[in-house]
Amino acid sequence: MPYVSRDSAGKVVGLSDAPSDQAVESLPASHPDVLDFLFRDTGAERASARFLASDLAFIRVVEDLVALLVEKRAIAFTDLPAAAQDKLLDRRSLRSYLSGVSGVFEGGEGKII
């Protein structure tokens, strides 16, 4: 999880992969304050960035839902279109790789964000 440094108003002004004098608070990478810092822009661009961040988080929900449906045998993995199968396998492979690379990508309960 990244460590954040905040200004006097409590706004995140920096991220670090290790604690420091300025960055002692650790937050999940999916925390709204972290996402706000990463996608900070002005006006309509900010709303668009938040929508994109929401989409990225929702992708994980859909991925988990498909995995659950396959596990419960409600659908067969091979019932999915070939392109969807390829994307799901690529994501599973990437998540497996990232789980061993860095805790920065790790959310609560040891899950990859």
KOLZALO-355438 format. One record per residue: residue number from 1; chain; x, y, z of N, C-alpha, C, CB in turn. Coordinates in Angstrom, 2 decimals, decimal comma. Atoms other than C-alpha are relative to their C-alpha. Last residue first. Glycine has a CB too. Example, Ala and Ser with C-alpha at 12.3 -4.5 7.8 and 13.67 -1.06 7.14 Angstrom:
{r 2 A {-0,82 -1,19 -0,06} {13,67 -1,06 7,14} {-0,77 1,09 0,73} {0,41 0,46 -1,42}}
{r 1 A {0,89 -1,19 0,00} {12,30 -4,50 7,80} {0,90 1,20 0,00} {-0,99 0,03 1,25}}
//
This chain:
{r 113 A {0,95 -1,03 0,40} {-6,46 -4,23 -6,69} {0,08 0,17 -1,50} {0,28 1,34 0,71}}
{r 112 A {-0,61 -0,96 0,90} {-4,77 -7,48 -5,76} {-1,07 0,96 -0,51} {0,71 -0,71 -1,18}}
{r 111 A {0,49 0,00 1,37} {-6,29 -9,22 -2,80} {0,71 1,07 -0,80} {-1,52 0,21 -0,04}}
{r 110 A {-0,97 0,58 0,91} {-4,32 -9,93 0,38} {-0,43 -0,03 -1,45} {0,30 -1,36 0,43}}
{r 109 A {0,19 1,44 0,09} {-7,34 -9,34 2,64} {0,93 -0,65 -1,02} {-1,43 -0,30 -0,36}}
{r 108 A {0,32 0,77 -1,21} {-7,11 -5,59 2,12} {-0,22 -1,46 -0,33} {-1,23 0,58 0,68}}
{r 107 A {1,06 -0,60 -0,80} {-5,53 -4,27 -1,05} {-0,20 -0,81 1,25} {-1,30 0,11 -0,79}}
{r 106 A {0,80 0,89 -0,82} {-2,22 -5,21 -2,62} {-1,02 0,79 0,81} {0,88 -0,82 0,92}}
{r 105 A {1,22 0,34 0,72} {-0,83 -3,26 -5,53} {-0,95 -0,81 0,85} {0,34 -0,76 -1,26}}
{r 104 A {0,64 -1,25 0,41} {1,82 -1,47 -3,45} {-1,34 -0,30 -0,68} {0,91 0,80 -0,94}}
{r 103 A {1,14 -0,25 -0,85} {2,63 -4,80 -1,78} {-0,74 1,28 -0,37} {0,43 0,07 1,43}}
{r 102 A {-0,02 -1,15 -0,91} {4,91 -5,54 -4,69} {-1,27 0,10 0,80} {0,23 1,27 -0,76}}
{r 101 A {-0,94 -1,07 0,31} {6,00 -8,21 -7,12} {0,05 1,06 1,08} {-0,35 0,64 -1,31}}
{r 100 A {-1,33 0,30 -0,51} {4,45 -11,45 -5,91} {0,99 1,13 -0,15} {0,53 -1,20 -0,66}}
{r 99 A {0,13 0,36 -1,41} {0,83 -10,39 -6,24} {1,36 -0,31 0,62} {-0,94 -1,19 0,17}}
{r 98 A {-0,09 -1,18 -0,85} {1,72 -8,60 -9,47} {-0,10 -0,34 1,48} {-1,08 0,97 -0,36}}
{r 97 A {-1,35 -0,56 0,07} {2,45 -11,86 -11,29} {0,16 1,15 0,99} {0,31 0,47 -1,42}}
{r 96 A {-0,87 0,97 -0,65} {-0,79 -13,51 -10,16} {1,43 0,52 0,04} {-0,05 -1,36 -0,74}}
{r 95 A {0,24 -0,10 -1,44} {-2,76 -10,39 -11,05} {0,90 -0,96 0,77} {-1,47 -0,29 0,32}}
{r 94 A {-0,57 -1,26 -0,47} {-1,17 -10,33 -14,50} {-0,17 0,15 1,50} {-0,63 1,19 -0,73}}
{r 93 A {-1,45 0,13 0,05} {-1,94 -14,01 -15,14} {0,69 1,25 0,56} {0,46 -0,26 -1,44}}
{r 92 A {-0,35 0,94 -1,06} {-5,55 -13,61 -14,00} {1,52 -0,16 0,07} {-0,67 -1,38 -0,24}}
{r 91 A {0,13 -0,69 -1,29} {-5,88 -10,49 -16,14} {0,39 -0,91 1,14} {-1,44 0,50 0,20}}
{r 90 A {-1,07 -1,00 -0,09} {-4,51 -12,29 -19,22} {-0,04 0,72 1,34} {-0,10 1,01 -1,14}}
{r 89 A {-1,23 0,74 -0,27} {-6,82 -15,27 -18,59} {1,20 0,95 0,13} {0,26 -1,02 -1,12}}
{r 88 A {0,05 0,49 -1,39} {-9,83 -12,96 -18,31} {1,27 -0,76 0,36} {-1,22 -0,89 0,21}}
{r 87 A {-0,16 -1,14 -0,90} {-8,88 -11,12 -21,50} {0,00 -0,44 1,45} {-1,12 1,03 -0,24}}
{r 86 A {-1,38 -0,49 0,08} {-8,35 -14,35 -23,45} {0,25 1,15 0,98} {0,33 0,46 -1,43}}
{r 85 A {-0,85 0,99 -0,67} {-11,66 -15,81 -22,26} {1,45 0,47 0,03} {-0,09 -1,37 -0,72}}
{r 84 A {0,21 -0,18 -1,45} {-13,46 -12,60 -23,24} {0,86 -0,99 0,78} {-1,50 -0,19 0,36}}
{r 83 A {-0,65 -1,26 -0,39} {-11,93 -12,73 -26,74} {-0,15 0,24 1,50} {-0,60 1,18 -0,79}}
{r 82 A {-1,45 0,20 -0,06} {-12,87 -16,41 -27,11} {0,73 1,27 0,45} {0,54 -0,45 -1,38}}
{r 81 A {-0,69 -0,20 1,29} {-16,51 -15,67 -26,32} {1,51 -0,11 0,19} {-0,36 1,39 -0,61}}
{r 80 A {-0,34 -1,39 0,28} {-17,69 -17,10 -22,99} {0,65 0,10 -1,38} {0,96 0,56 1,08}}
{r 79 A {1,19 -0,65 0,56} {-19,31 -20,52 -22,95} {0,27 1,45 -0,37} {-1,15 -0,07 1,00}}
{r 78 A {-0,03 0,14 1,46} {-15,82 -22,04 -22,51} {-1,26 0,55 -0,66} {0,17 -1,47 -0,38}}
{r 77 A {-0,98 -0,96 0,51} {-15,69 -20,69 -18,95} {0,00 -0,03 -1,53} {1,41 -0,30 0,56}}
{r 76 A {-1,30 0,63 0,26} {-18,84 -22,68 -18,25} {0,92 1,06 -0,59} {-0,13 -1,23 -0,98}}
{r 75 A {-0,45 -0,10 1,38} {-21,77 -20,88 -16,68} {1,31 -0,78 -0,11} {0,18 1,50 -0,45}}
{r 74 A {1,16 -0,65 0,62} {-23,77 -21,43 -13,50} {0,29 0,23 -1,48} {-0,32 1,34 0,71}}
{r 73 A {0,44 0,74 1,19} {-21,08 -23,91 -12,50} {-1,30 0,53 -0,58} {-0,16 -1,47 0,34}}
{r 72 A {1,30 0,57 -0,38} {-20,73 -22,29 -9,07} {-0,62 -0,82 -1,13} {-0,96 1,12 0,41}}
{r 71 A {-0,22 0,87 -1,16} {-17,01 -21,72 -9,81} {-1,29 -0,70 0,42} {0,56 0,81 1,17}}
{r 70 A {-0,70 1,19 0,48} {-17,84 -20,36 -13,27} {0,19 -0,99 1,14} {1,37 0,37 -0,63}}
{r 69 A {0,95 0,74 0,83} {-20,41 -17,96 -11,84} {0,61 -1,28 -0,56} {-0,50 0,88 -1,15}}
{r 68 A {0,98 0,64 -0,88} {-17,97 -16,92 -9,12} {-1,00 -0,83 -0,79} {-0,74 1,06 0,83}}
{r 67 A {-0,68 1,09 -0,70} {-15,16 -16,25 -11,61} {-0,97 -0,76 0,91} {1,18 0,54 0,83}}
{r 66 A {-0,19 1,08 0,98} {-17,53 -14,21 -13,79} {0,67 -1,20 0,66} {0,86 0,50 -1,19}}
{r 65 A {1,31 0,58 0,27} {-18,58 -12,16 -10,75} {0,11 -1,16 -0,99} {-0,95 1,07 -0,53}}
{r 64 A {0,33 0,89 -1,12} {-14,96 -11,60 -9,71} {-1,35 -0,69 -0,20} {-0,01 0,78 1,30}}
{r 63 A {-0,95 1,11 0,05} {-14,10 -10,20 -13,16} {-0,31 -1,01 1,12} {1,44 0,51 0,13}}
{r 62 A {0,45 0,87 1,10} {-17,23 -8,05 -13,15} {0,89 -1,23 -0,09} {0,00 0,76 -1,34}}
{r 61 A {1,26 0,60 -0,42} {-16,32 -6,61 -9,74} {-0,49 -0,98 -1,06} {-1,07 1,09 0,26}}
{r 60 A {-0,33 1,05 -0,97} {-12,72 -6,04 -10,83} {-1,25 -0,71 0,48} {0,76 0,60 1,19}}
{r 59 A {-0,54 1,11 0,79} {-13,93 -4,12 -13,88} {0,32 -1,17 0,92} {1,26 0,45 -0,80}}
{r 58 A {1,13 0,86 0,36} {-15,97 -1,99 -11,47} {0,44 -1,19 -0,85} {-1,06 0,81 -0,74}}
{r 57 A {0,37 0,77 -1,18} {-12,79 -0,58 -9,92} {-1,13 -0,97 -0,34} {-0,43 0,94 1,15}}
{r 56 A {-1,09 0,93 -0,27} {-11,50 0,49 -13,33} {-0,31 -0,88 1,21} {1,30 0,76 0,23}}
{r 55 A {0,03 1,08 1,00} {-14,86 2,00 -14,22} {1,07 -1,04 0,29} {0,20 0,57 -1,41}}
{r 54 A {1,15 0,84 -0,35} {-14,91 4,00 -10,97} {-0,11 -1,18 -0,97} {-1,31 0,83 -0,01}}
{r 53 A {-0,42 0,76 -1,18} {-11,42 5,31 -11,70} {-1,12 -0,94 0,45} {0,39 0,95 1,14}}
{r 52 A {-0,94 1,01 0,46} {-12,62 6,33 -15,18} {0,47 -0,87 1,17} {1,21 0,66 -0,68}}
{r 51 A {0,82 1,00 0,69} {-15,60 8,14 -13,67} {0,88 -1,13 -0,51} {-0,78 0,64 -1,17}}
{r 50 A {0,68 0,77 -1,06} {-13,27 9,89 -11,24} {-0,87 -1,08 -0,63} {-0,86 0,94 0,90}}
{r 49 A {-1,00 0,87 -0,62} {-11,06 10,94 -14,16} {-0,62 -0,85 1,10} {1,16 0,82 0,57}}
{r 48 A {-0,30 1,06 0,96} {-14,06 12,31 -16,08} {1,00 -0,99 0,60} {0,55 0,59 -1,31}}
{r 47 A {1,16 0,87 0,00} {-15,20 14,31 -13,06} {0,24 -1,19 -0,92} {-1,27 0,77 -0,42}}
{r 46 A {0,02 0,69 -1,30} {-11,68 15,72 -12,69} {-1,17 -0,98 0,06} {-0,09 1,03 1,17}}
{r 45 A {-1,00 1,06 0,07} {-11,49 16,56 -16,41} {0,03 -0,81 1,29} {1,39 0,58 -0,29}}
{r 44 A {0,61 1,18 0,60} {-14,76 18,46 -16,11} {0,98 -1,16 -0,09} {-0,55 0,33 -1,38}}
{r 43 A {1,34 -0,03 0,58} {-13,21 20,99 -13,77} {-0,52 -1,33 -0,48} {-0,02 0,95 -1,11}}
{r 42 A {0,90 -1,10 -0,26} {-9,49 20,63 -13,12} {-1,36 -0,25 -0,65} {0,59 1,31 -0,50}}
{r 41 A {0,07 -0,92 1,13} {-7,22 17,67 -12,76} {-0,95 1,12 0,36} {-0,46 -0,73 -1,30}}
{r 40 A {0,33 -1,40 -0,28} {-6,20 15,26 -10,04} {0,11 0,84 -1,26} {0,94 0,57 1,09}}
{r 39 A {0,79 -0,49 1,13} {-6,26 11,66 -11,29} {-0,38 1,47 0,15} {-1,25 -0,84 -0,15}}
{r 38 A {-0,49 0,53 1,27} {-3,47 10,29 -9,12} {-0,71 0,60 -1,20} {-0,16 -1,50 -0,02}}
{r 37 A {-1,34 -0,51 0,26} {-4,24 12,54 -6,14} {0,49 -0,43 -1,39} {0,98 -0,48 1,09}}
{r 36 A {0,14 -1,43 0,25} {-7,98 11,81 -6,29} {1,36 0,61 -0,32} {-0,63 0,70 1,21}}
{r 35 A {0,49 -0,15 1,38} {-7,22 8,10 -6,63} {-0,15 1,47 -0,36} {-1,35 -0,72 -0,16}}
{r 34 A {-1,10 0,38 0,89} {-5,10 8,23 -3,47} {-0,42 0,19 -1,45} {0,44 -1,47 0,24}}
{r 33 A {-1,02 -1,05 -0,09} {-7,76 10,16 -1,54} {1,19 -0,28 -0,92} {0,49 0,14 1,45}}
{r 32 A {0,39 -1,21 0,75} {-10,50 7,81 -2,81} {1,04 1,12 0,05} {-1,31 0,53 0,53}}
{r 31 A {0,61 -0,99 -0,89} {-8,62 4,72 -1,52} {-0,32 1,28 -0,79} {0,94 0,32 1,19}}
{r 30 A {1,35 -0,32 0,48} {-7,96 2,17 -4,31} {-0,71 1,04 0,86} {-0,83 -1,27 -0,05}}
{r 29 A {-0,13 -0,70 1,28} {-4,19 2,11 -3,70} {-1,36 0,41 -0,55} {0,72 -0,89 -1,02}}
{r 28 A {0,11 0,89 1,16} {-4,93 1,19 -0,09} {0,09 0,81 -1,29} {-1,33 -0,81 0,05}}
{r 27 A {1,37 0,16 0,50} {-3,68 3,80 2,39} {-0,02 -1,01 -1,13} {-0,56 1,36 -0,48}}
{r 26 A {0,10 0,99 1,07} {-0,56 4,02 4,57} {-1,48 -0,16 -0,38} {0,61 -1,36 0,44}}
{r 25 A {1,32 0,63 0,12} {-0,02 7,18 6,61} {-0,03 -0,94 -1,20} {-1,11 1,07 -0,12}}
{r 24 A {0,10 1,05 -1,02} {3,61 7,99 7,49} {-1,32 -0,76 -0,09} {0,15 0,60 1,39}}
{r 23 A {1,00 0,99 0,44} {4,57 10,07 4,47} {-0,04 -1,16 0,98} {0,33 -0,52 -1,44}}
{r 22 A {1,18 -0,67 0,53} {6,36 13,29 5,51} {-1,12 -0,98 -0,35} {0,38 0,81 -1,23}}
{r 21 A {0,43 -1,01 -0,96} {8,98 11,74 7,80} {-1,29 0,67 -0,45} {1,10 1,04 0,20}}
{r 20 A {-1,02 -1,02 -0,18} {9,14 8,71 5,49} {-0,51 0,99 1,05} {0,35 0,73 -1,35}}
{r 19 A {0,28 -1,10 -0,92} {7,26 5,47 4,95} {1,18 0,97 0,08} {-0,33 -0,54 1,38}}
{r 18 A {-0,57 0,27 -1,33} {7,99 3,45 1,82} {-0,33 1,17 0,92} {1,55 -0,23 -0,07}}
{r 17 A {0,14 1,44 -0,23} {6,26 3,17 -1,57} {0,58 -0,41 1,35} {0,69 -0,78 -1,11}}
{r 16 A {-1,29 0,66 -0,12} {5,66 6,91 -1,60} {-0,23 -1,48 0,23} {0,82 0,62 1,16}}
{r 15 A {0,08 1,44 -0,26} {2,80 9,17 -2,60} {1,41 -0,57 0,06} {-0,84 -0,72 -1,10}}
{r 14 A {-1,08 0,86 0,44} {2,53 12,95 -2,48} {-0,24 -1,45 0,39} {1,31 0,47 0,57}}
{r 13 A {-0,89 -0,74 0,89} {0,20 15,91 -2,02} {1,17 -0,85 -0,48} {0,52 1,23 0,71}}
{r 12 A {-1,18 0,79 0,37} {-2,81 14,22 -0,41} {0,82 0,79 -1,02} {-0,41 -1,39 -0,56}}
{r 11 A {0,03 0,47 1,38} {-5,14 16,92 0,95} {1,29 -0,76 -0,31} {-0,18 1,19 -0,99}}
{r 10 A {0,31 1,42 0,03} {-5,38 17,22 4,73} {-0,06 -0,61 -1,40} {-1,28 -0,23 0,68}}
{r 9 A {1,45 0,15 0,14} {-5,63 21,01 4,74} {-0,42 -1,47 -0,04} {-0,49 0,70 -1,26}}
{r 8 A {0,62 -0,44 -1,25} {-2,08 21,35 6,11} {-1,53 -0,12 -0,04} {0,38 1,44 0,28}}
{r 7 A {-0,26 -1,41 -0,32} {-0,76 19,27 3,21} {-0,76 0,37 1,26} {-0,40 0,93 -1,19}}
{r 6 A {1,12 -0,92 0,13} {-0,74 15,48 3,16} {0,45 1,43 0,30} {-1,15 -0,40 0,95}}
{r 5 A {-0,31 -1,22 -0,76} {1,89 12,83 2,59} {-1,13 0,97 -0,31} {1,43 0,60 -0,38}}
{r 4 A {0,39 -1,31 0,50} {0,74 9,39 1,57} {0,54 1,10 0,89} {-1,52 0,10 -0,11}}
{r 3 A {-0,02 -0,93 -1,12} {2,25 5,93 1,94} {-0,28 1,39 -0,57} {1,37 -0,04 0,77}}
{r 2 A {-0,81 -1,22 0,03} {1,29 3,48 -0,77} {-0,11 0,79 1,30} {-0,41 0,87 -1,17}}
{r 1 A {0,85 -1,17 0,00} {0,00 0,00 0,00} {0,89 1,24 0,00} {-0,97 0,00 1,22}}
//
